Structures are given as C-alpha cells and as structure tokens.
Amino acid sequence: MSVSADTFSFVADLVRRRSAIDLQTGKEYLVESRLLPLAHEAGLAGVDEYVDALRMVAYCADHDRLVEALTTNETSWFRDVAPFRALTGHAIPGLIRDHPELTLVRVWSAACSTGQEPYSIAMALLDAAPHLVVKITATDISQEVLTRCRAGRYTQLEINRGLPATMLVKHFARAGTGWELSENVRSVVTFSQHNLLSPPPPGGPFDVIFLRNVLIYFDLETKREVLRRVRSALRPNGYLLLGAAETTWGIDDAWERVPVESGSIYQLSPRRAA
C-alpha cells in the first residue's frame, strides 16, 4: 500500500528543507521502501503512522533519521570508471602543467555516501601520482554514513561492487568476514558532515571537486546555488567532475566543458575564473 498524499507532502517538504533534495511526485514508492524499516523499528504498522507521530513534535532525532534514509544513495568503487581516468590522465597532468610547483593536491568529494568515491580517489592518486601529497575532504549530509566511512570497513558484497582485484590486494586487509582499508589510504581522507547549500567545507581551495550524481536530485535554482558555492571553493584552473547524466549547460554559464575522451569534467571559464 502506498503512502498517503499528506504523508508524502510532509516528507518531501522536510527533506527539501534539510537537504535541498527535491522529491517529486512519483517517488512515493521510495518513501515507502526507505521509511518502512524505521516505522517497524518504532513499533508502528506503516509509514503513514510513523510520519503522523513525527508531525506531533517540532523536532526529534527521528526527523534526522528520516532525512538520512531518503538521502543516502548506493555507490560503488571507481563508479563509471571514466571520471577516475579523467582525474589521473587529464586533471592531474593539467594541474602540474599550470602549476609546476605543485606538490599538494586537494580534492573535495561531495555527497560521498558510504565512502567508496573518496577512497577510490585516494587509491587512484596514490598509485598514479606517488610524488604528490594528497588531501581529500569527503562530505555528506548523513552522520550515520560518515561514521561508517571513517571505519574504512566494507563487506564482501560491497567489495565486489567495482573494486579491482589489484586494488583489493594492495590496499585492503581481511577484517573478520569483511575487509579493512589500509591506514595509508584512510589517512589522506577527512570526513565531515556538510549540506551543499552551506558554505564550502574547510580544506580548500580545492584543485579537484567531485560532485557526481547529486545535481540530478535538485531543482534548477538549487543547482545554480550549489554550483555557485562550488565555484568559490575551486582553485583557479581547477577541475569539477559531474555525473555522466549531469551538466552545467543551461544552469551556470561560468563553466566550460573540458574535451576529454569520456566523462563530465569542467573548468571555470577564463572570464569567470577570477
């Protein structure tokens, strides 16, 4: 049974206010599937009853849990492959060309979910550019997933989702029935809670920003605001990497697409970089 219109309206409004994610009509199934476990955990029969209980209080921890349940997205290691090739094959050589004195690379992995993206970035850079110092700032709105990220532990099922065998052997060790990342990889990534409509996190200006598979969840004005904030956090001649289905075209004309073999990679237009 689907959630009621009132329930969906309340949930969509709460999620939008807390995360800026736009849950449009048609996503009722997502609300039902993500919130039903929370309802059962609270001893309630269904999502409508769970949300009715939340309406009775101005704020409680379950409001945060609801938002986290609907903003946590699945991910995988080296997702889509192309962005990581663009990172090591184009962005890093481009940064070195523009800044010959470069010894430190700062990367922001926004909306990092359970950590596979920032740790993939770390492994890629440590292997491809061992002469560079790497500092990665990884952020997400969900405190729950950030706690998991910091532990650096993953199940066999999670490992099987995209991690090359060579990377497993080189950077992981057995931890019970799962796997744990090496301290060498974990030490270059710092995790913190962050809302993309807030000022950029500490750690910048960044040479590379990964903002992948996030803009698709926002309305047009929110996309513009997020990209404006990203602009302020990016180093001159730095690179922005978006998801394969995302673009800045028609949203923010401050960006120019970088011609690479595949992937969505952008730099600030010279007239706007300043």
Secondary structure, 3 states (H helix, E strand, C coil): CCCCHHHHHHHHHHHHHHHCCCCCCCCHHHHHHHHHHHHHHCCCCCHHHHHHHHHCCCCCHHHHHHHHHHHCCCCCCCCCCHHHHHHHHHHHHHHHHHCCCCCEEEEEECCCCCCHHHHHHHHHHHHHCCCCEEEEEEEECCHHHHHHHHHCEECHHHHCCCCCHHHHHHHEEEECCEEEECHHHHCCEEEEECCCCCCCCCCCCEEEEEECCCHHHCCHHHHHHHHHHHHHHEEEEEEEEECCCCCCCCCCCCEEECCCCCCEEEEECCCCCC
